[in-house]
Structure formats: C-alpha cells, structure tokens
Amino acid sequence: MTKVHPNSGDLPENGGREVITGTTTTLTVWHKSLLFNCNGFTVYDDKGNLVFRVDNYSSTTSGEVVLMDAAGKPLLTVRRKKLSLKDQWLIYNGEEMRNPRFTARKHMNILQSKSLTQVSTCQKNSSVGSGCCYNIEGSYTQRSCMIYDERHNPVAEIKRKEDVGGVAFGSEVFRLVVQPEIESTLAMAIVVLLDQMFGSKGALSLIRS
C-alpha cells in the first residue's frame, strides 16, 4: 500500500501550529481519523509531518467540527447555526462559543453560480479586516476547488493527489495548496466546511444529526 503519512509517529517541534514562511504550502489531506471508530481528517505537510487533525466520534450530535493541531489543541471550530432559515455555518477561534471569526452560507443553486459558498469575516471581528471574504468555486465531490479572495485572486486550491506507482488515491486523499495570502489553518477549516456542505451523508459525514 502506498504510504500516505511517512512520518505520522513524529510530531513537529511546534506541535503542529502553523508557521508563516511566505511561500506556498502543499498539504496532503487524508479523509480519515487517526482514532478508531472516528470520522475525520488527518493532514500532513510536504515532509510527512502531521499538521492538522479532525477526530469526531460517530455519536457526535452537537453540530460542530473542531480542527486541531497535531498535539490535539483546538484551532478553529466549524459550527452549523441552529434555527437558521438557510444553511449557515460559523467559524470560531479554538472552541469558543462567542464572537465567530467567519460566517458562510451554502449556495443551493450551483447551476446558476460557480460559487459553492462565500466565507466572510464577521463585522464584530476587526482583527482580520472588515468585509474580507473568500469565494469557493468548483466541485468539492470531485476534489477540484479554488478559493479566491475578495479581489478574485486564487489563494488556495483543493485538487486530487497524483497517482503514485499506478496506485490511485481516489477522493479520500487529496492536496490542499495554500498561498501565503491565507492562513493554512483557515484554508483547512474551509475544507471541513465544504465537507459539511457537500460531502456524502455516509462514511464521509462528520456530523451526525
């Protein structure tokens, strides 16, 4: 079997927290939890070090997904907004319940728009810039998406992982290519968000309702 995670046993010295280098970051995303009987994601950098993880037990009913670093520290939480007339999600720092950083709504009629969703900063959060938003276009089920900033400059890309030695990875393993203009943590949170909006309702679904 082709090795997806060459150094899964070694945690980076920074505990998986993001280091801004000013260069493009290529992450390998595996739609699988490291823990038994969990659904989630396991994310590695280009050196095979564990960077992010998502581990959700099948009994989870809280309508939220927590993105953690390699050591298990919560970085961002994606929560579906309750009692909303439209499919709306909020992204919070850590496991906070107040003052979301970002908000997003699922675009229901993708036949009339290339956009799957827009992720916008919440007005009360001035630390990331008022009015900043990201537009996601493409097909998440095909693992072919572009993330654009408010000027429609590409800042991240979701794409299929290339076959290795004749072995096809399918949709379970894919690439997340992140430009310096967006945090890798946020880019991965957007992947989690897209999975909640457009992932299958079977084994790939992280939230059980």
PyMOL commands that set and color helices and strands:
alter all, ss='L'
color gray80, all
select helices_A, chain A and resi 184-198
alter helices_A, ss='H'
color red, helices_A
select strands_A, chain A and resi 25-30+38-44+50-57+64-69+74-80+88-93+102-106+115-121+133-139+144-148+154-160+173-178
alter strands_A, ss='S'
color yellow, strands_A
deselect
rebuild
show_as cartoon
